[in-house]
Amino acid sequence: MMMNKVYILSRSCQQCLVRGRLERQRASLSTCKLSSCDDLIRRYDDNENSVTTLTLNNPTKYNVLSSAVLDAMQVQLDDIAADDSISVLVIAATGKAFSAGHDLKEIHSHKSEEETTALFKKCSKLMMSVNKLPQPVIASVQGIATAAGCQLVASCDLAVAANQATFGVSGINVGLFCSTPAVALSRNIHAKQAMHMLMTGDLISSQQALAYGLINKTVSMEMLETETKMLAKKVASKSSYSVRLGKEVFYKQLQCDTLSDAYEVATERIALNCQHDDAKRLIAKFVNK
């Protein structure tokens, strides 16, 4: 039986985490304890259930998505995307906040528009990587998720939140319209609801987020980890090929200009799916009951 593994990614090791070194770490590491508050991302591989969890681990700074955090997460997303043994990714966080979004101190320190543009391009690349990841991604939200933190939740395919979690795109409160978070938010909820959040900076409760369609389920804090694991294991138990194909076709058909184009894409993919061994085996099992 394969052992589950935990990885701690610190600022000092971000530059060396190229794929080859990470694979060597996987071969040698079994468990690792949190070493300091400098550790940005905690990774846990549940090999038995084919589920990997990335946990934002900077609670004293409300898990801000600083440039260093974005770099660390991007390395991990690239590695996970190339790993066929991983069926589902969970993104969670420690502390009171899921993520407060960008580090405003970092943005304030920028001396030029080019520096700020580079930061937001880095964040946009990360959000698109979540969307394009072959595996479905589940957000497990235990606390406040604002600005780019809310954007991260909206970028995930599924989301489970604790009852006390709150969500917002509150940049407008500091004179900054959340333009990039608006991209993901507006693709999850109705335009009127998104604009109200963006224009007022108001936070919404997990119950409102559920009603808006930003999250899939709201549960007690005590049940959050359990419910997230149950969902992840359920998705991971399905045909990995079909789930990956399904995620890809779902988003591709949404981008089609016409209904006809969407059906053309979907028809091609479902016909391809029918020819896969998983579908043939499971259909045969169903019809031969």
Secondary structure, 3 states (H helix, E strand, C coil): CCCCEEEEEEHHHHHHCCHHHHHHHHHHCCCCCCCCCCEEEEEEEECCCCEEEEEECCHHHCCCCCHHHHHHHHHHHHHHHCCCCCCEEEEEECCCEEECCCCHHHHHHCCCHHHHHHHHHHHHHHHHHHHHCCCCEEEEECCEEECHHHHHHHHCCEEEEECCCEEECHHHHHCCCCHHHHHHHHCCCCHHHHHHHHHHCCCEEHHHHHHHCCCCEEECHHHHHHHHHHHHHHHHCCCHHHHHHHHHHHHHHHCCCCHHHHHHHHHHHHHHHHCCHHHHHHHHHHHCC
